[in-house]
Amino acid sequence: MTSKELLYIEDALGHEQYFRNKCQETASQLQDSELKACVEQLEQKNQQIFKSFYDLL
């Protein structure tokens, strides 16, 4: 893997982690259970994506 590819993966991991944190933060503030469940599903999907990127390393 080239250094440029590693930098891309590092950047992608940072974005995925940021998005996951924002999903957690948003879900904790929502009152509507349906909307909260949707955001929690987004967070779980994002966690899978993060793991996929991480596993490349």
PDB file with one MODEL, atoms N, CA, C and O in Angstrom:
MODEL        1
ATOM      1  N   MET A   1       0.848  -1.169   0.000  1.00  0.00           N
ATOM      2  CA  MET A   1       0.000   0.000   0.000  1.00  0.00           C
ATOM      3  C   MET A   1       0.901   1.242   0.000  1.00  0.00           C
ATOM      4  O   MET A   1       1.873   1.308   0.752  1.00  0.00           O
ATOM      5  N   THR A   2       0.581   2.192  -0.822  1.00  0.00           N
ATOM      6  CA  THR A   2       1.398   3.402  -0.920  1.00  0.00           C
ATOM      7  C   THR A   2       1.098   4.349   0.236  1.00  0.00           C
ATOM      8  O   THR A   2       0.088   4.212   0.926  1.00  0.00           O
ATOM      9  N   SER A   3       1.987   5.303   0.430  1.00  0.00           N
ATOM     10  CA  SER A   3       1.782   6.283   1.504  1.00  0.00           C
ATOM     11  C   SER A   3       0.550   7.148   1.220  1.00  0.00           C
ATOM     12  O   SER A   3      -0.148   7.564   2.145  1.00  0.00           O
ATOM     13  N   LYS A   4       0.292   7.413  -0.042  1.00  0.00           N
ATOM     14  CA  LYS A   4      -0.891   8.204  -0.400  1.00  0.00           C
ATOM     15  C   LYS A   4      -2.171   7.433  -0.072  1.00  0.00           C
ATOM     16  O   LYS A   4      -3.141   8.019   0.409  1.00  0.00           O
ATOM     17  N   GLU A   5      -2.177   6.135  -0.328  1.00  0.00           N
ATOM     18  CA  GLU A   5      -3.338   5.307   0.005  1.00  0.00           C
ATOM     19  C   GLU A   5      -3.550   5.250   1.516  1.00  0.00           C
ATOM     20  O   GLU A   5      -4.686   5.297   1.987  1.00  0.00           O
ATOM     21  N   LEU A   6      -2.468   5.149   2.270  1.00  0.00           N
ATOM     22  CA  LEU A   6      -2.575   5.148   3.728  1.00  0.00           C
ATOM     23  C   LEU A   6      -3.123   6.466   4.251  1.00  0.00           C
ATOM     24  O   LEU A   6      -3.922   6.485   5.188  1.00  0.00           O
ATOM     25  N   LEU A   7      -2.699   7.557   3.653  1.00  0.00           N
ATOM     26  CA  LEU A   7      -3.232   8.865   4.043  1.00  0.00           C
ATOM     27  C   LEU A   7      -4.726   8.962   3.748  1.00  0.00           C
ATOM     28  O   LEU A   7      -5.483   9.537   4.530  1.00  0.00           O
ATOM     29  N   TYR A   8      -5.143   8.401   2.621  1.00  0.00           N
ATOM     30  CA  TYR A   8      -6.563   8.401   2.283  1.00  0.00           C
ATOM     31  C   TYR A   8      -7.355   7.611   3.323  1.00  0.00           C
ATOM     32  O   TYR A   8      -8.410   8.057   3.775  1.00  0.00           O
ATOM     33  N   ILE A   9      -6.852   6.451   3.698  1.00  0.00           N
ATOM     34  CA  ILE A   9      -7.552   5.616   4.682  1.00  0.00           C
ATOM     35  C   ILE A   9      -7.602   6.324   6.030  1.00  0.00           C
ATOM     36  O   ILE A   9      -8.627   6.292   6.713  1.00  0.00           O
ATOM     37  N   GLU A  10      -6.511   6.956   6.413  1.00  0.00           N
ATOM     38  CA  GLU A  10      -6.478   7.700   7.669  1.00  0.00           C
ATOM     39  C   GLU A  10      -7.522   8.822   7.656  1.00  0.00           C
ATOM     40  O   GLU A  10      -8.236   9.027   8.638  1.00  0.00           O
ATOM     41  N   ASP A  11      -7.601   9.531   6.558  1.00  0.00           N
ATOM     42  CA  ASP A  11      -8.580  10.605   6.407  1.00  0.00           C
ATOM     43  C   ASP A  11     -10.009  10.051   6.463  1.00  0.00           C
ATOM     44  O   ASP A  11     -10.882  10.620   7.119  1.00  0.00           O
ATOM     45  N   ALA A  12     -10.225   8.955   5.779  1.00  0.00           N
ATOM     46  CA  ALA A  12     -11.562   8.342   5.768  1.00  0.00           C
ATOM     47  C   ALA A  12     -11.951   7.874   7.167  1.00  0.00           C
ATOM     48  O   ALA A  12     -13.102   8.030   7.575  1.00  0.00           O
ATOM     49  N   LEU A  13     -10.998   7.301   7.905  1.00  0.00           N
ATOM     50  CA  LEU A  13     -11.274   6.875   9.283  1.00  0.00           C
ATOM     51  C   LEU A  13     -11.675   8.073  10.152  1.00  0.00           C
ATOM     52  O   LEU A  13     -12.586   7.973  10.975  1.00  0.00           O
ATOM     53  N   GLY A  14     -11.005   9.178   9.967  1.00  0.00           N
ATOM     54  CA  GLY A  14     -11.334  10.394  10.721  1.00  0.00           C
ATOM     55  C   GLY A  14     -12.746  10.877  10.417  1.00  0.00           C
ATOM     56  O   GLY A  14     -13.484  11.272  11.320  1.00  0.00           O
ATOM     57  N   HIS A  15     -13.113  10.843   9.152  1.00  0.00           N
ATOM     58  CA  HIS A  15     -14.468  11.267   8.763  1.00  0.00           C
ATOM     59  C   HIS A  15     -15.521  10.320   9.325  1.00  0.00           C
ATOM     60  O   HIS A  15     -16.560  10.760   9.816  1.00  0.00           O
ATOM     61  N   GLU A  16     -15.254   9.045   9.254  1.00  0.00           N
ATOM     62  CA  GLU A  16     -16.209   8.060   9.768  1.00  0.00           C
ATOM     63  C   GLU A  16     -16.371   8.195  11.276  1.00  0.00           C
ATOM     64  O   GLU A  16     -17.482   8.097  11.796  1.00  0.00           O
ATOM     65  N   GLN A  17     -15.274   8.419  11.969  1.00  0.00           N
ATOM     66  CA  GLN A  17     -15.335   8.583  13.416  1.00  0.00           C
ATOM     67  C   GLN A  17     -16.122   9.848  13.783  1.00  0.00           C
ATOM     68  O   GLN A  17     -16.924   9.832  14.717  1.00  0.00           O
ATOM     69  N   TYR A  18     -15.895  10.924  13.060  1.00  0.00           N
ATOM     70  CA  TYR A  18     -16.626  12.173  13.300  1.00  0.00           C
ATOM     71  C   TYR A  18     -18.122  11.964  13.084  1.00  0.00           C
ATOM     72  O   TYR A  18     -18.935  12.393  13.903  1.00  0.00           O
ATOM     73  N   PHE A  19     -18.484  11.312  11.991  1.00  0.00           N
ATOM     74  CA  PHE A  19     -19.890  11.077  11.683  1.00  0.00           C
ATOM     75  C   PHE A  19     -20.532  10.202  12.760  1.00  0.00           C
ATOM     76  O   PHE A  19     -21.662  10.452  13.180  1.00  0.00           O
ATOM     77  N   ARG A  20     -19.813   9.186  13.198  1.00  0.00           N
ATOM     78  CA  ARG A  20     -20.334   8.300  14.244  1.00  0.00           C
ATOM     79  C   ARG A  20     -20.591   9.079  15.529  1.00  0.00           C
ATOM     80  O   ARG A  20     -21.632   8.913  16.165  1.00  0.00           O
ATOM     81  N   ASN A  21     -19.641   9.928  15.908  1.00  0.00           N
ATOM     82  CA  ASN A  21     -19.823  10.747  17.112  1.00  0.00           C
ATOM     83  C   ASN A  21     -21.027  11.661  16.991  1.00  0.00           C
ATOM     84  O   ASN A  21     -21.773  11.841  17.953  1.00  0.00           O
ATOM     85  N   LYS A  22     -21.220  12.236  15.820  1.00  0.00           N
ATOM     86  CA  LYS A  22     -22.366  13.120  15.610  1.00  0.00           C
ATOM     87  C   LYS A  22     -23.681  12.344  15.668  1.00  0.00           C
ATOM     88  O   LYS A  22     -24.678  12.853  16.179  1.00  0.00           O
ATOM     89  N   CYS A  23     -23.686  11.120  15.150  1.00  0.00           N
ATOM     90  CA  CYS A  23     -24.886  10.278  15.241  1.00  0.00           C
ATOM     91  C   CYS A  23     -25.210   9.972  16.697  1.00  0.00           C
ATOM     92  O   CYS A  23     -26.368  10.056  17.105  1.00  0.00           O
ATOM     93  N   GLN A  24     -24.208   9.620  17.476  1.00  0.00           N
ATOM     94  CA  GLN A  24     -24.423   9.323  18.890  1.00  0.00           C
ATOM     95  C   GLN A  24     -24.964  10.543  19.624  1.00  0.00           C
ATOM     96  O   GLN A  24     -25.905  10.446  20.411  1.00  0.00           O
ATOM     97  N   GLU A  25     -24.360  11.679  19.356  1.00  0.00           N
ATOM     98  CA  GLU A  25     -24.769  12.930  19.991  1.00  0.00           C
ATOM     99  C   GLU A  25     -26.215  13.273  19.624  1.00  0.00           C
ATOM    100  O   GLU A  25     -27.010  13.649  20.485  1.00  0.00           O
ATOM    101  N   THR A  26     -26.539  13.141  18.360  1.00  0.00           N
ATOM    102  CA  THR A  26     -27.888  13.463  17.888  1.00  0.00           C
ATOM    103  C   THR A  26     -28.910  12.496  18.463  1.00  0.00           C
ATOM    104  O   THR A  26     -29.968  12.923  18.926  1.00  0.00           O
ATOM    105  N   ALA A  27     -28.615  11.203  18.443  1.00  0.00           N
ATOM    106  CA  ALA A  27     -29.544  10.199  18.961  1.00  0.00           C
ATOM    107  C   ALA A  27     -29.852  10.439  20.435  1.00  0.00           C
ATOM    108  O   ALA A  27     -30.984  10.240  20.876  1.00  0.00           O
ATOM    109  N   SER A  28     -28.858  10.860  21.187  1.00  0.00           N
ATOM    110  CA  SER A  28     -29.070  11.086  22.616  1.00  0.00           C
ATOM    111  C   SER A  28     -29.990  12.276  22.883  1.00  0.00           C
ATOM    112  O   SER A  28     -30.561  12.388  23.968  1.00  0.00           O
ATOM    113  N   GLN A  29     -30.135  13.159  21.905  1.00  0.00           N
ATOM    114  CA  GLN A  29     -30.957  14.351  22.087  1.00  0.00           C
ATOM    115  C   GLN A  29     -32.362  14.217  21.503  1.00  0.00           C
ATOM    116  O   GLN A  29     -33.217  15.068  21.746  1.00  0.00           O
ATOM    117  N   LEU A  30     -32.605  13.166  20.742  1.00  0.00           N
ATOM    118  CA  LEU A  30     -33.905  13.021  20.080  1.00  0.00           C
ATOM    119  C   LEU A  30     -34.959  12.462  21.026  1.00  0.00           C
ATOM    120  O   LEU A  30     -34.680  11.589  21.848  1.00  0.00           O
ATOM    121  N   GLN A  31     -36.167  12.979  20.895  1.00  0.00           N
ATOM    122  CA  GLN A  31     -37.303  12.515  21.674  1.00  0.00           C
ATOM    123  C   GLN A  31     -38.124  11.490  20.893  1.00  0.00           C
ATOM    124  O   GLN A  31     -38.658  10.542  21.468  1.00  0.00           O
ATOM    125  N   ASP A  32     -38.219  11.689  19.586  1.00  0.00           N
ATOM    126  CA  ASP A  32     -39.002  10.801  18.722  1.00  0.00           C
ATOM    127  C   ASP A  32     -38.289   9.457  18.593  1.00  0.00           C
ATOM    128  O   ASP A  32     -37.172   9.388  18.079  1.00  0.00           O
ATOM    129  N   SER A  33     -38.936   8.395  19.059  1.00  0.00           N
ATOM    130  CA  SER A  33     -38.283   7.082  19.088  1.00  0.00           C
ATOM    131  C   SER A  33     -37.995   6.534  17.691  1.00  0.00           C
ATOM    132  O   SER A  33     -36.990   5.854  17.485  1.00  0.00           O
ATOM    133  N   GLU A  34     -38.873   6.829  16.732  1.00  0.00           N
ATOM    134  CA  GLU A  34     -38.667   6.354  15.362  1.00  0.00           C
ATOM    135  C   GLU A  34     -37.452   7.031  14.727  1.00  0.00           C
ATOM    136  O   GLU A  34     -36.624   6.379  14.092  1.00  0.00           O
ATOM    137  N   LEU A  35     -37.363   8.319  14.904  1.00  0.00           N
ATOM    138  CA  LEU A  35     -36.232   9.079  14.360  1.00  0.00           C
ATOM    139  C   LEU A  35     -34.939   8.689  15.073  1.00  0.00           C
ATOM    140  O   LEU A  35     -33.886   8.581  14.445  1.00  0.00           O
ATOM    141  N   LYS A  36     -35.023   8.481  16.375  1.00  0.00           N
ATOM    142  CA  LYS A  36     -33.861   8.062  17.146  1.00  0.00           C
ATOM    143  C   LYS A  36     -33.351   6.708  16.648  1.00  0.00           C
ATOM    144  O   LYS A  36     -32.144   6.514  16.505  1.00  0.00           O
ATOM    145  N   ALA A  37     -34.259   5.779  16.386  1.00  0.00           N
ATOM    146  CA  ALA A  37     -33.880   4.457  15.881  1.00  0.00           C
ATOM    147  C   ALA A  37     -33.198   4.581  14.516  1.00  0.00           C
ATOM    148  O   ALA A  37     -32.238   3.864  14.230  1.00  0.00           O
ATOM    149  N   CYS A  38     -33.688   5.479  13.689  1.00  0.00           N
ATOM    150  CA  CYS A  38     -33.096   5.700  12.361  1.00  0.00           C
ATOM    151  C   CYS A  38     -31.658   6.203  12.490  1.00  0.00           C
ATOM    152  O   CYS A  38     -30.764   5.725  11.791  1.00  0.00           O
ATOM    153  N   VAL A  39     -31.440   7.161  13.378  1.00  0.00           N
ATOM    154  CA  VAL A  39     -30.098   7.707  13.578  1.00  0.00           C
ATOM    155  C   VAL A  39     -29.178   6.637  14.181  1.00  0.00           C
ATOM    156  O   VAL A  39     -28.001   6.564  13.829  1.00  0.00           O
ATOM    157  N   GLU A  40     -29.700   5.822  15.073  1.00  0.00           N
ATOM    158  CA  GLU A  40     -28.900   4.744  15.650  1.00  0.00           C
ATOM    159  C   GLU A  40     -28.520   3.712  14.594  1.00  0.00           C
ATOM    160  O   GLU A  40     -27.431   3.143  14.655  1.00  0.00           O
ATOM    161  N   GLN A  41     -29.399   3.463  13.631  1.00  0.00           N
ATOM    162  CA  GLN A  41     -29.079   2.562  12.520  1.00  0.00           C
ATOM    163  C   GLN A  41     -27.968   3.156  11.657  1.00  0.00           C
ATOM    164  O   GLN A  41     -27.070   2.444  11.207  1.00  0.00           O
ATOM    165  N   LEU A  42     -28.040   4.469  11.431  1.00  0.00           N
ATOM    166  CA  LEU A  42     -26.975   5.148  10.690  1.00  0.00           C
ATOM    167  C   LEU A  42     -25.636   4.991  11.406  1.00  0.00           C
ATOM    168  O   LEU A  42     -24.602   4.759  10.779  1.00  0.00           O
ATOM    169  N   GLU A  43     -25.675   5.121  12.721  1.00  0.00           N
ATOM    170  CA  GLU A  43     -24.443   4.975  13.490  1.00  0.00           C
ATOM    171  C   GLU A  43     -23.888   3.557  13.375  1.00  0.00           C
ATOM    172  O   GLU A  43     -22.678   3.378  13.238  1.00  0.00           O
ATOM    173  N   GLN A  44     -24.754   2.553  13.428  1.00  0.00           N
ATOM    174  CA  GLN A  44     -24.304   1.168  13.298  1.00  0.00           C
ATOM    175  C   GLN A  44     -23.704   0.907  11.919  1.00  0.00           C
ATOM    176  O   GLN A  44     -22.678   0.239  11.798  1.00  0.00           O
ATOM    177  N   LYS A  45     -24.343   1.433  10.893  1.00  0.00           N
ATOM    178  CA  LYS A  45     -23.822   1.276   9.528  1.00  0.00           C
ATOM    179  C   LYS A  45     -22.464   1.959   9.414  1.00  0.00           C
ATOM    180  O   LYS A  45     -21.538   1.434   8.796  1.00  0.00           O
ATOM    181  N   ASN A  46     -22.364   3.138  10.022  1.00  0.00           N
ATOM    182  CA  ASN A  46     -21.116   3.868  10.000  1.00  0.00           C
ATOM    183  C   ASN A  46     -20.026   3.106  10.727  1.00  0.00           C
ATOM    184  O   ASN A  46     -18.869   3.128  10.307  1.00  0.00           O
ATOM    185  N   GLN A  47     -20.378   2.435  11.807  1.00  0.00           N
ATOM    186  CA  GLN A  47     -19.413   1.625  12.544  1.00  0.00           C
ATOM    187  C   GLN A  47     -18.892   0.479  11.673  1.00  0.00           C
ATOM    188  O   GLN A  47     -17.709   0.142  11.731  1.00  0.00           O
ATOM    189  N   GLN A  48     -19.767  -0.113  10.873  1.00  0.00           N
ATOM    190  CA  GLN A  48     -19.355  -1.173   9.950  1.00  0.00           C
ATOM    191  C   GLN A  48     -18.381  -0.633   8.908  1.00  0.00           C
ATOM    192  O   GLN A  48     -17.387  -1.283   8.583  1.00  0.00           O
ATOM    193  N   ILE A  49     -18.665   0.538   8.394  1.00  0.00           N
ATOM    194  CA  ILE A  49     -17.787   1.166   7.402  1.00  0.00           C
ATOM    195  C   ILE A  49     -16.426   1.458   8.031  1.00  0.00           C
ATOM    196  O   ILE A  49     -15.387   1.198   7.424  1.00  0.00           O
ATOM    197  N   PHE A  50     -16.438   1.997   9.243  1.00  0.00           N
ATOM    198  CA  PHE A  50     -15.196   2.282   9.960  1.00  0.00           C
ATOM    199  C   PHE A  50     -14.373   1.006  10.115  1.00  0.00           C
ATOM    200  O   PHE A  50     -13.168   1.000   9.863  1.00  0.00           O
ATOM    201  N   LYS A  51     -15.025  -0.058  10.526  1.00  0.00           N
ATOM    202  CA  LYS A  51     -14.326  -1.341  10.717  1.00  0.00           C
ATOM    203  C   LYS A  51     -13.743  -1.841   9.392  1.00  0.00           C
ATOM    204  O   LYS A  51     -12.631  -2.370   9.364  1.00  0.00           O
ATOM    205  N   SER A  52     -14.482  -1.678   8.309  1.00  0.00           N
ATOM    206  CA  SER A  52     -13.972  -2.093   6.999  1.00  0.00           C
ATOM    207  C   SER A  52     -12.700  -1.330   6.628  1.00  0.00           C
ATOM    208  O   SER A  52     -11.726  -1.923   6.166  1.00  0.00           O
ATOM    209  N   PHE A  53     -12.716  -0.017   6.833  1.00  0.00           N
ATOM    210  CA  PHE A  53     -11.527   0.780   6.568  1.00  0.00           C
ATOM    211  C   PHE A  53     -10.380   0.368   7.479  1.00  0.00           C
ATOM    212  O   PHE A  53      -9.239   0.231   7.039  1.00  0.00           O
ATOM    213  N   TYR A  54     -10.698   0.172   8.761  1.00  0.00           N
ATOM    214  CA  TYR A  54      -9.671  -0.173   9.739  1.00  0.00           C
ATOM    215  C   TYR A  54      -9.029  -1.524   9.417  1.00  0.00           C
ATOM    216  O   TYR A  54      -7.823  -1.710   9.579  1.00  0.00           O
ATOM    217  N   ASP A  55      -9.859  -2.456   8.959  1.00  0.00           N
ATOM    218  CA  ASP A  55      -9.358  -3.778   8.625  1.00  0.00           C
ATOM    219  C   ASP A  55      -8.399  -3.752   7.431  1.00  0.00           C
ATOM    220  O   ASP A  55      -7.608  -4.680   7.260  1.00  0.00           O
ATOM    221  N   LEU A  56      -8.455  -2.728   6.624  1.00  0.00           N
ATOM    222  CA  LEU A  56      -7.514  -2.598   5.513  1.00  0.00           C
ATOM    223  C   LEU A  56      -6.086  -2.407   6.014  1.00  0.00           C
ATOM    224  O   LEU A  56      -5.117  -2.723   5.324  1.00  0.00           O
ATOM    225  N   LEU A  57      -5.988  -1.894   7.203  1.00  0.00           N
ATOM    226  CA  LEU A  57      -4.655  -1.645   7.772  1.00  0.00           C
ATOM    227  C   LEU A  57      -4.097  -2.933   8.315  1.00  0.00           C
ATOM    228  O   LEU A  57      -2.983  -2.951   8.840  1.00  0.00           O
TER     229      LEU A  57
ENDMDL
END
